Amino acid sequence: MDERERNLHYRKMTDTPVQKLVCSLAVPTIISMLVSSIYNTADTYFVSKLGTSASGAVGIVFSIMAIIQAIGFTIGMGAGNILSRQLGAKKDEEATRTASSGFFFAVVLSLILSIVGIAFRPSLMRLLGATETILPYAEAYAQYIFIGCPVMCCSFVMNNYLRAEGKAMLGMVGITTGGLLNIVLDPVFIFTLGFGTAGAAMATALSQLISFCILLSFFLRGKSGVRICISKISRKPGTYLQIVKIGLPTLMRQGLASIASISLNVAASAFGDAAVAAMSIAGRVSMFAFSAMLGFGQGYQPVASFNYGAERYDRVRSATKFTAVTGTVIMTVMAALCIVFAHPIIAAFRGEDADVMRIGVAALRFQAMLLPLTGLVTSTNMGLQSTGQALPATILAMARQGICFIPLILILPGQIGILGVEIAQPLSDLITFIVAVFFFVSFMRSLQAKSDEKVHSVSSL
């Protein structure tokens, strides 16, 4: 990117009306998130045709996918938020150093996870809640997910970089291409070639490799404002500590999502394979609905971080308010669709299994009822993270699927049976919303104070 393009991009990020800017960045990001969620749901859909135990296996391995995403998103959002503020402050060389360091940091961590996962696959599957009937399917599926771990992780990192610098459209191209390819390859590998559950994982790994190549090409061909090169890797431990610190809310959110998924599977397994399968299906559908909010929030993040770096605090405040309100509307619509069409949605996966239907429909409706609250929670969490306020962002990120959810999923099933499994997440969402209201008010006041302070300092010159 030459100097003229940099200046044009800077003016776009700091002068375009925030509502228009957030929406323009959010649309490709929402598409990316929905496509990613669709191909995850597609795995569940196609594998469910092999039986209830096979369907449960996808839910088991989803915990592994959550860990891979946790690494990729933690580094991607940590380094991405830092480089976005650096670009906002016109420190382009520092932004390139941050991007390069984060990318190779992700390579190392994902390779370690891949090696450990392959070596201890059977034990891990049991630990994650696989029953003896689910275990063979889970092992077959997990093998290729671990093999594809490095390219998946690095794809998440690069996608976050592109979003962070306000080029979500490029990220959408890479992620969407791989996602659509995954949907096409799933039935081919599972049924036509006869690989079964392993075929779904093969399709995922191959599709992620294509996404990785497309995304990497943008950085190598100068389409990004930052570069990824070995010579720019930082040798200072502080660089990586800062990346992890800023990415810590994401690590808590994604990492605890994995722990929550494991806890959910273990709790559901006490009620049989049908319960594991039903909660897996309901969780995937709910995640698909929630991915719209995540996409919208990720469109807001570069606006917040870039303008915070440029000291345009008034724009950060306006963008935060707009994202919270619009996000709530989006999630209300998604929730209504899930509640009304819960029965046909679950039936599309395992309609022939009465137990899966009974548990899955109830779980999906319970989860959908509280989805509208995630609009404020997500925008607050991402706003705090984008402006470098790691501690409050981390606390809020830990709440939804950690501090609140894990005690609920450990206690409620023993007290009220399968209903406890079904309502643990909705109750956690309600408690998290109450906490988020306090953080939101405090965040908006701090932005107003910074904006007033800047106006006062300028007027006194």
N, C-alpha and C positions, 0 to 999 in steps of 0.2 A: 504494500500500500504506500503510495507516494505522499508527499506533504500536502498536496491539494486535497486528496481524498481524506486524509486525516482531519484537516480543517473542516471539510464538509460534514464529516461524521460527527465531529465535536459539536458543531452548530445544530445538527439534527438532534443530538441527545440532550442539549441544554436549552434549545429554543422552541422545539416542536411542542404544542400543547400536550400536557401530560396524558390526558384521556386518549387522545389520538395516538400518542407514542406508545403507551402501555398496550393498547389494543393491537397496534401494528406489530409489536413484538410478541404479543400473547397468542395471536391467531396461529402462526406457524408452530409455536411451542405447544399449544393445545393439541394441534393436529399430531405432533410428534408423540405427545403423551398418550393420546387416545389410540394411535396406531400401535404404540408399544404395549398398551394395555390390551388392545384387541388381539395381538398375536400371543400374549400370555394367556388370554382367555381362549384363544383358538387351540392352544395346546391342551387346555382342560377339556374343551369340547370334543376334539378328535380322540383324545386318549380315553375319554369317558365311554366311547363306543366299544372299548375293549373290556369294560366291566367296572363294577364299583370299586374293586381293589386297585385297579389301574388308575382310576380317577383319583382315589385317595393318595396315590403315589405322587401325583403332580403337586398336591398340597404339601406333602412332606418336603419335596425338593424345592418348593417355593421359598423355604427358609434359607436355602443355599443361595438362591437368586437374590434374596434380600441382602445377604452378606456381601455378595459381589457388588450389588448396587450401592451398598453402604460405603465400600471402599472408593468406588468410582465417583459417587456423588460427594462424599466428604472431601476428597482431594479436588475434584472439579469445582465444587462450589467454594471451597476455601481459597484455592488459588484464583478462581474466577472472580470472586468478589474483590480480592486484593488487586488483581490486574485491572479490573474495571475502574477502581478508584485511582489507580496509577495512570490509566489512560485519561481519566477525567482531570487529573492534575498535570497532564501532558508529560508524563515520565515514561515514554515509550520503551526505552531500553530496559528499564527496571521491570516493566510488564512482560517483556520477552523472557527475561531471566526467571521470573515467577512461573510463567507458562511452561518453560523447559524443565524446570526443577520439579514441578508438580507432575508432569507427564511421566518422567522417568521414575519418580517416587511410586507412582501407580503401577508401573511395570514390575518393579521389585516386589511390592506387596502382593500383587495378584499372582505372580509366579509362586510365591511361598504358599498362598492359599491353594493353588492348583495342585502342587506337589503333595501337600498334607492331605487334601481331600481325596485324591486318588489312592494314596497309601492306606488311608483308614476309612474307606468308603462304607463297608458293611457296619462297622461300629457306629459311625456317624448317623447312618440311616435309622438305626435302632434308637439312638439318643434323641433323634428328631421326632420320634413318636411313631415310627413304622411298626405295624403289627406283622406277625409272621406271614400273613397272606399278602400284605402290601409290600413287604421287603424286596422280593425279586424285581418287581416293577420299579421300585424306588432306586435300587442299585443300578439298573440298566439306564434309567433316565439321568441319574446323577453323574455317571461316568463321563458323558460327553459335555455336560455342563461344566464340569471341572476342567476338561481339556480346553474348552473355549473361554475359560475364565479371564485370561490376560487380555484378549481382544475385546471382550465385553466390557471389562473394567475401563480400559483405555478409551473405548468409544464413549462411555459416559463422561469421562474427563473432557474429551475434546468437544463434545456437544455442549457441555457447560461453559467451556471457554468461549465458544461462538455466541452463546446466549449472553454471556457476561459483557461482551463488547458490543452488544446490540445487533448481532447478525444471526438472529434466530432462524431466518429463512434457510441459511446454509446448513444449520444443524438439522432442520426439518428434512431437508433433502436426504442427508445421510441416514438418519434414523428411520424415516418413512420408507425408504427404498428397502432397507433390511427387513423392516416389519412386514411389508407387503409380500416380500419374497418368502418370509417364514410361513405366512398363511398359505401360500401356494404349495410350498414344499412339504408341509405337515402331512396331508393325506397321501402324498406320493411316497414319502419315507415310511409312514406308519402302515399303510394298507397295500399300496402297489408293490413296494419293494419288500414288504413283510417284516420290517424291523420292530414293529410294535412300539412300546413306550420309548425305547432307545431311539427310534426314528424321529420322534418329536424333538428330542434333545439334539440329534444330529442336524435337524432342520434349523433349530435355534442357533446352534454354534456356527453353521455355515452362513446363515443370514447375518449374524453379528460380524462375521469376518468381512462380508461385503460392506457393511456399514462402516467398519473400521477403516477400510481402504479408501472409501469415499471421503470420510471426514479428514483423514490424514492428508489426502491430496490437497485439500483447501489450504492447509498450513504450508505445505511444500510448494504450492503454486502462488503463494503470496495473496490469497484471497482474504486472509485474516490480517488484522492489525498487529498481531504478535506472531512470532516464529517459534518453532520447536526444533532445537538443535542441541547436540551433545555439548558443544563448546560453551553454551550459556548456562549449563547446570551449576547451581550454587554449591559451594563447598562449606557454606556456613550452616550449622545445625539450626540456628535461629530462623532461617528461611522456612524450614520444614515444620518447625514448632509453630510458626505463625500460620502456615497453611492449615495445620491440624487444629489450631486454636479457633480460627475463623470457620473452619469446616465442622467443628465439634457439634453444633446444633444438628447438622445433617447426619453426623455419625450417630448421635443419640436417637434421632428420628428413625433412620434406616436400620441401625444396629438393633435398637429396641424393637423395631418392627419384626426383625428376624426372631428375636427372643420371644416376642409375643406370639408369633406364628408357631413356634415350637411348643410354647405353653398351651396354645389353643389346640394343636394336634394331639398333644399328650392327654389333655382334658377330654377331648372328643373321642379319643381311641378307647376310653373306658366304656363308651356306649356303642362300640362296634364300628366296622368299616363304613357303614352307611352314614354315620355321624361325621366321620373324618371327611368323606366325600362331599357331604352336604355343606359343611362349613367351608371346605375348599372352594366349592362352586359359588356359594354366597359371598365369600371373601373376594373372589376374583371379580364378580359382578359389581360389588360395592367399590372395589378399587378402581374399576373402569369408570364409574361415576365420579369418584373422587379425583381421578386423573385430570378431569376437566379443570378443577380448581387448582391442582398443582401446576398445570400448564399455564393458567392465567397468572398465578402467582410468580411463576418463573419468567413470564413476560414482564412483570413489574420489577423484578429484582435488579436487572441492569439499569433501569431508569433510576431506581433508588440509589444504588451504589455509585453510578457515574455522576449523578447530580450531587450526591453527598461529597464526593471527591472534589467537585467543582464548586463546593460551598453554596449550592442552590437549594437551601433547606426548605424554602417555600414550595418548591416543586416536589421534593421528597414527601412533604406533608400531604399535598394535594393528591399525589399518586397513591399514597397509602390509603387515604380515605376512599378514593375511587375504587381501588382494588377490593377493599373490604365490602363495600356496598354491592358492587357488581358481582363479586364472588358469591355473596349470599344469595343473590337472585339466581345465578347459574345453578348453585347447589340445590336450591328449592325446586327448580324445574327437574333436575336429575332425580331428586328424592321422590317427587310425585310419580315419575315414570316407573321407578323401581317398585314403589308401593302398589300401583295399579296393575302393573304387568308382572308381578313377582311369580305368580303361578306358571304362566307360559315360559318365562325366562328359565326357571329351574327345570321345567319339563323338557326344554330343548337339550339339556345335558343328560339327565337320567330320569326321564318321565316314567320309565317302566319300573322304577324302584320306589315303592310307596313310602318307605322310611326316609329315603333321600328327599323326596318331595315334601314330606311333612316337616322335617327339620330345616331344610333349605329355604322354603318359602317363609317360614316364621323368622329365621335368622336374617334373611334379606330385608324383610319389612322392618324389623327392629332397627337394623343398622341404618336404613334409609331415613327413618324418622328423625334422626339426629344429624344427618348430613348437612342441612343448612347452617348449622353452627360452625362448621369447618371453614366457612368463608372468612370470618373474623380471625379465627385461630391461625389459619395459614398466612394471611396477609401480615398479621402482627409478627409471627415467627420469622417470616422471610424479611420483613422490614428491619427487625433488630439485627438479623444476621448480615444483611446487606450493608448496614452502616457500622459494622465492626463491633457490635455490642454482644460479644460472645456469651457472657454469663447468663443474662436474662433469656437470650435466644435458646441457649442449651437447656435451661430449666423448663421452658415452655415446650421444647421439642421432646423432652423426656416424659412429659406428663401424659400425652395421649396413649402411647403404647408401652409405657414403662411404669412410672410412678403410680398412675391410676389403674391401668389395665391389668398388669401382672397380678397384683393382690386380688383383684376381682375374679380373674380366671382361676386363681388357685383356691379361692374360698367358695364362690357361688355354686359351682357344680356339685360340691359335696353337700350343700345345704338344700338346693332346689332342683338338682338333677340337670337334665339336658337344657332346661330353661336358663340355667346359670351360664351355660356355654353360649347360648344365643344372645343374651342381653349384656354380656360383659363389655363388649366394645361400645354399644350405645351409652351405657352408664359412664364409661370412661370419657366419651366425647362430651357429655354434659358437664362433668367435673372440670375438664380441660377448658371448656368455654368460659366458665366462671373465672378461672385463673387468668385466661387471655384478656378478659375485659380490663382487668387492672393493669396489665402490661401495655395494652393498647392506649389507654388514657395517659399513662406515664410517657410513652414513646411520643405521642402527638404533642404533649406539653413540652417535652425536651426539644423537639424540632421547632416549635413556635418560639421558644426561648432563644435558640441559636439564630433563628431568622431575625428576631427583634434585635439581638445583639449585633448582628452584621449590619443591619440598617442604621443602628445608632452609631457604630464605628465609622461608617461611610459618611454620615451626615455631619459628624464632628470634625472631619478633615477640612 
